[in-house]
Amino acid sequence: MENRIIKDMEACERPRERLLAHGASGLSNAELLAILIGTGSVDENAVDLMRRILADCGGSLKQLGRLDVADFCRYKGIGEAKALTLIAACELGKRRLAEGGIERPRIQNSEDIFRYFHDKLETLDHEEFHVLLLNNRLTIIGEQCISQGGLTSTAVDIRLLMRAAIVGKATAIALCHNHPSGQTQPSREDIELTARAKEAAKILSLTLVDHIIVARDRFYSFADEGKL
């Protein structure tokens, strides 16, 4: 059967018209993504194209967020501009999750730190090192990416780390970085960095609450393992 382009669909089937009539929650993921890319190819409309891409991702938006420009451009009907639009949308979704509500959350355990950083770091193919800034009630008052690295490591300047805490007026900090390999165990460099950070924090009367390693859907906590 020949594929219909969106303008040939019945008005009640078109994604934009359905969005106006039913709101965003009434549309499927493929329909919402189709609105972003606008058009498909000569072989399939935007909705069918996004259904196919999502199917290749196992129906997972999280997996979709792992695709890069080259991955998207392998699909007929997706060029660089559409690929960048989809990547930007996925990134906004991650940032919205990380932002949370107006009320800033309070860190009570390692699981809280892991959940805070998971969606931001879990899909990255390179290492990033972040510091979570906390007040004396361990309420989050800020966060900063200290460094970005390669597949297996990232260099961290302790001076920049402590500067972020001082400028952010934190009284406590929690550290977090990811392992794209999925390995939870800390490297020798991770252990040495944690020790240096703990000593520097002590000199500045800061509390180092924890250092979390995000390894996809698992994590390692220096505090839980008695390494702080």
C-alpha positions in Angstrom: 0.0 0.0 0.0 1.3 3.5 -0.9 2.2 5.6 2.1 0.2 8.7 2.6 2.0 12.0 3.4 0.6 13.9 6.4 -1.3 16.5 4.4 -3.2 13.7 2.8 -4.3 12.3 6.1 -7.7 13.0 7.5 -7.6 16.2 9.6 -8.4 14.2 12.8 -5.3 12.0 12.1 -2.7 14.7 11.6 -0.4 15.2 14.6 -0.6 18.9 14.8 -4.4 18.9 14.6 -4.5 16.1 17.1 -2.3 18.1 19.4 -4.6 21.1 19.2 -7.6 19.0 19.8 -6.4 16.6 22.5 -3.2 18.2 24.0 0.3 16.7 23.9 -0.6 13.9 26.3 -3.0 12.5 23.7 -0.3 11.9 21.1 2.0 8.9 20.8 5.8 9.4 21.0 6.0 8.9 17.2 3.4 11.6 16.6 5.2 14.1 18.9 8.5 13.4 17.2 6.9 13.7 13.8 5.8 17.3 14.7 9.4 18.1 15.3 10.8 16.8 12.0 7.8 18.1 10.0 8.2 15.8 6.9 9.2 12.3 6.2 10.5 11.0 2.8 8.9 10.2 -0.5 8.4 6.6 0.8 6.8 7.4 4.2 5.3 10.2 6.1 6.9 11.7 9.2 4.8 9.7 11.7 5.6 6.4 10.0 9.3 7.4 9.8 9.5 8.1 13.5 7.6 4.9 14.3 10.3 3.0 12.4 13.1 4.8 14.1 11.5 4.2 17.5 11.0 0.6 16.7 14.7 0.2 15.9 15.3 1.7 19.4 13.1 -0.9 21.0 10.4 1.7 21.5 12.6 3.5 24.0 13.0 7.2 24.2 16.1 6.7 26.3 17.7 4.6 23.5 16.6 7.3 21.0 18.5 9.8 23.1 21.7 7.8 22.6 21.7 8.3 18.8 24.0 10.9 17.2 23.7 12.8 14.0 25.2 10.0 11.9 22.8 7.5 13.4 19.8 9.6 12.5 21.0 10.4 9.1 21.1 6.8 8.1 17.3 7.0 7.8 16.0 8.2 4.5 14.1 11.5 5.2 16.4 12.5 8.1 19.1 15.1 7.3 21.4 17.0 9.6 18.9 19.7 10.5 16.2 17.1 11.5 18.8 15.1 13.4 19.9 18.1 15.4 16.3 18.9 16.2 15.7 15.4 17.6 19.0 15.5 19.5 18.1 18.9 21.0 14.6 17.6 22.0 16.1 14.6 23.7 18.6 16.8 25.6 15.8 19.1 26.7 13.9 16.1 28.1 16.9 15.1 30.1 17.4 18.6 31.5 13.7 18.8 32.4 14.0 15.6 34.5 17.2 16.9 36.1 15.6 20.2 37.0 12.8 18.7 38.9 10.2 20.8 40.7 10.5 24.3 42.1 11.3 22.9 45.5 14.9 21.8 45.6 15.3 18.2 46.7 17.2 17.1 49.7 19.9 14.5 49.6 19.4 11.7 52.1 21.4 8.8 50.7 23.5 7.6 47.7 20.4 6.6 45.8 19.2 10.2 45.8 22.5 11.4 44.2 22.4 8.5 41.7 18.8 9.4 40.7 19.7 13.1 40.3 22.5 12.4 37.9 21.4 9.2 36.2 19.4 10.6 33.2 22.0 13.3 32.6 25.0 10.9 32.5 23.7 7.4 31.7 23.6 7.8 27.9 26.9 9.7 27.5 29.7 8.0 25.5 32.4 10.1 27.4 33.2 10.7 31.0 32.0 13.8 32.8 32.7 14.9 36.4 30.1 16.9 38.3 29.8 18.4 41.7 26.5 18.8 43.5 26.4 21.8 45.8 24.5 21.4 49.1 23.7 23.5 52.1 23.9 22.4 55.7 20.6 20.6 55.4 21.9 18.7 52.4 19.4 20.5 50.2 20.6 21.0 46.6 21.5 24.6 45.9 23.4 24.1 42.6 25.4 21.8 40.4 28.4 22.2 38.0 30.2 20.1 35.5 33.9 20.3 36.4 35.3 18.4 33.4 34.6 16.4 30.3 36.9 13.7 29.1 37.2 10.7 26.8 35.8 7.1 26.9 37.8 6.0 30.0 38.8 9.1 32.0 38.5 12.8 32.6 41.0 15.1 34.3 39.7 16.9 37.4 41.4 20.0 38.8 40.7 20.0 42.6 41.1 23.8 42.6 38.2 24.2 40.2 36.2 21.8 42.2 36.7 23.7 45.4 36.2 27.0 43.7 32.8 25.9 42.5 31.8 25.0 46.1 33.0 28.3 47.4 31.4 30.5 44.7 28.2 28.5 45.1 28.3 29.1 48.9 28.0 25.4 49.6 28.7 23.8 53.0 28.7 20.3 51.6 29.3 18.7 48.3 28.7 15.4 46.5 30.8 14.2 43.6 29.6 12.2 40.6 31.1 11.0 37.4 30.1 8.3 34.9 31.7 5.2 33.5 30.5 4.7 29.9 31.9 1.2 30.0 29.2 0.2 32.5 31.8 -0.9 35.0 30.9 0.3 38.5 34.2 -0.3 40.3 36.4 2.8 40.8 39.7 3.1 39.1 42.9 3.9 41.0 42.6 7.4 39.7 39.0 7.6 41.0 40.2 6.5 44.5 43.1 9.0 44.6 40.9 11.8 43.4 38.3 11.1 46.1 41.0 11.2 48.7 42.4 14.5 47.5 38.9 16.0 47.3 38.1 14.9 50.8 41.3 16.5 52.1 40.7 19.7 50.3 37.1 19.9 51.5 38.3 19.3 55.1 40.7 22.3 54.8 37.8 24.5 53.6 35.4 23.2 56.3 33.3 21.5 53.6 31.6 18.1 54.0 32.2 15.6 51.3 29.0 13.6 51.4 29.7 11.0 48.7 31.3 10.3 45.4 29.0 8.4 43.0 30.0 6.5 39.9 27.1 6.2 37.4 27.5 3.0 35.3 24.3 2.9 33.2 21.6 1.7 35.5 23.9 0.8 38.3 26.2 2.9 40.6 29.0 2.8 43.1 29.0 4.8 46.2 32.2 5.6 48.1 30.2 6.4 51.2 28.2 3.2 51.1 31.5 1.2 50.7 33.1 2.9 53.6 35.7 4.6 51.4 35.2 8.2 52.7 
